[in-house]
């Protein structure tokens, strides 16, 4: 998943995709332990996708806090 795609999503869409990715990551970890994973890079890609989603959400949260502080300070 590309960061540009994530940035175009709304917060609600990101949260939905994040939950799906976390479920998928859990399943991949389970498959990895049982030896069923054929694509060893899929676990790495899934972790990075989760991290990207969480990063964009955090950036938005921090930007909203800055705007809120600017409005309160004026």
C-alpha positions in Angstrom: 0.0 0.0 0.0 1.4 3.4 -1.0 1.5 6.3 1.3 -0.2 8.5 -1.3 -3.2 6.1 -1.4 -3.4 6.3 2.4 -3.3 10.1 2.5 -6.3 10.2 0.1 -8.4 8.1 2.5 -10.6 9.5 5.3 -9.8 8.7 8.9 -12.7 6.2 9.0 -11.4 4.4 5.9 -7.9 4.3 7.3 -9.3 2.8 10.6 -11.2 0.1 8.6 -8.2 -0.8 6.5 -6.0 -0.8 9.6 -8.2 -3.3 11.3 -8.2 -5.6 8.2 -4.4 -5.3 8.0 -4.0 -6.2 11.7 -6.3 -9.3 11.2 -4.2 -10.3 8.2 -1.0 -9.8 10.1 -2.2 -12.0 12.9 -3.1 -14.7 10.4 0.3 -14.4 8.7 2.1 -14.7 12.0 0.1 -17.8 12.8 0.9 -19.3 9.4 4.5 -18.4 9.9 4.7 -20.3 13.1 3.0 -23.3 11.7 5.2 -23.2 8.6 2.4 -22.6 6.1 3.8 -19.2 4.7 5.0 -19.6 1.1 5.9 -15.9 0.6 8.3 -14.9 3.4 8.1 -11.2 2.5 4.4 -11.0 3.0 4.9 -10.7 6.8 7.3 -7.8 6.3 5.0 -6.1 3.9 2.0 -6.5 6.2 3.9 -5.0 9.2 5.0 -2.0 7.1 1.5 -1.4 5.8 0.2 -1.3 9.4 3.0 1.1 10.3 2.2 3.4 7.4 -1.5 3.5 8.3 -0.7 4.2 11.9 1.8 6.9 10.9 -0.7 8.8 8.7 -3.3 8.7 11.5 -0.8 10.0 14.0 0.3 12.8 11.6 -3.4 13.9 11.3 -3.9 13.7 15.0 -0.9 15.9 15.7 -1.9 18.4 13.0 -5.4 18.6 14.6 -3.8 19.3 17.9 -1.7 22.1 16.5 -4.7 23.7 14.9 -6.6 23.4 18.1 -3.8 25.0 20.1 -3.6 27.9 17.5 -7.4 28.5 17.9 -7.2 28.5 21.7 -4.2 30.8 21.8 -5.7 33.6 19.7 
